[in-house]
Amino acid sequence: MISVTDLNRGGASKTLSRVGNNHPVIVLDGNRPSAVIITPDDYWRLTQAEEDFALYQEAMDRLHNGDGTQLTDIDVFGEHYHSVNDGFEPEFE
């Protein structure tokens, strides 16, 4: 933890060197937490977890509140659709 005052007095460089993956630094303003400094990797991991949880919630909502309709590939693409094997493999989250 570091105070805003210490950051303003030249402690920013030292503080940033203490930040590491899974080792955030909490900034205090008036002895109360006001900010958290994290690494870009931690930020990415947290935003991915948030997105994954939102998708999970949406899936659970559909599972519990949906009308049970299931679509086939023909329902979605039409009967004249033919898949193309171009070697591309999509990435799924």
C-alpha positions in Angstrom: 0.0 0.0 0.0 1.1 3.5 -0.7 -0.5 6.9 0.0 -1.4 9.4 -2.6 1.0 11.8 -0.8 3.9 9.4 -1.2 3.1 8.9 -4.8 3.2 12.7 -5.4 6.5 12.9 -3.6 8.4 10.8 -6.1 7.3 7.4 -4.9 5.6 6.4 -8.2 8.7 4.8 -9.8 9.4 2.7 -6.7 5.7 1.8 -6.4 5.4 0.7 -10.0 8.5 -1.5 -9.6 6.7 -3.3 -6.8 3.7 -4.2 -9.0 3.8 -7.7 -10.3 1.4 -10.4 -11.6 -1.0 -11.2 -8.7 0.7 -8.5 -6.6 -1.3 -5.3 -6.9 -0.5 -2.1 -5.1 -3.3 -0.3 -3.3 -3.3 3.5 -3.3 -4.6 5.1 -0.1 -6.2 8.6 0.0 -6.8 9.7 3.6 -6.1 6.1 4.8 -8.8 4.7 2.6 -8.3 2.7 -0.5 -8.8 4.9 -3.6 -7.2 2.9 -6.4 -5.4 -0.3 -7.3 -2.4 -0.6 -9.6 -2.2 -3.9 -11.4 -0.1 -5.2 -14.3 -1.5 -5.4 -17.9 -1.5 -9.2 -17.6 -3.6 -9.0 -14.4 -6.0 -6.5 -16.1 -6.4 -8.8 -19.1 -7.0 -11.8 -16.9 -9.6 -10.0 -14.8 -11.5 -8.6 -17.9 -11.5 -12.1 -19.5 -12.9 -13.6 -16.3 -15.6 -10.9 -16.3 -16.5 -11.6 -19.9 -16.5 -15.3 -19.3 -18.8 -14.9 -16.3 -21.2 -12.7 -18.3 -21.3 -15.4 -21.0 -21.9 -18.1 -18.4 -24.8 -16.0 -16.9 -26.3 -15.6 -20.4 -26.1 -19.3 -21.1 -27.6 -20.2 -17.7 -30.4 -17.7 -18.3 -31.1 -19.2 -21.7 -31.0 -22.7 -20.3 -33.5 -21.9 -17.5 -35.7 -19.4 -19.3 -35.6 -20.4 -22.9 -38.4 -22.1 -24.8 -36.4 -25.2 -25.5 -36.2 -24.5 -29.3 -33.2 -26.2 -30.9 -32.1 -25.3 -34.4 -30.4 -27.5 -36.9 -27.7 -26.3 -39.4 -30.4 -26.3 -42.1 -32.6 -24.1 -39.9 -29.8 -21.6 -39.5 -28.1 -21.7 -42.9 -30.8 -23.0 -45.2 -31.0 -26.2 -47.2 -28.7 -24.9 -50.0 -25.7 -24.2 -47.7 -22.5 -26.1 -48.3 -19.7 -25.7 -45.9 -16.3 -24.9 -47.3 -13.1 -26.5 -45.9 -10.6 -23.6 -46.4 -8.3 -24.8 -43.5 -9.5 -21.9 -41.3 -10.1 -23.0 -37.7 -12.2 -20.5 -35.7 -11.2 -19.7 -32.2 -13.9 -20.2 -29.6 -14.0 -18.7 -26.1 
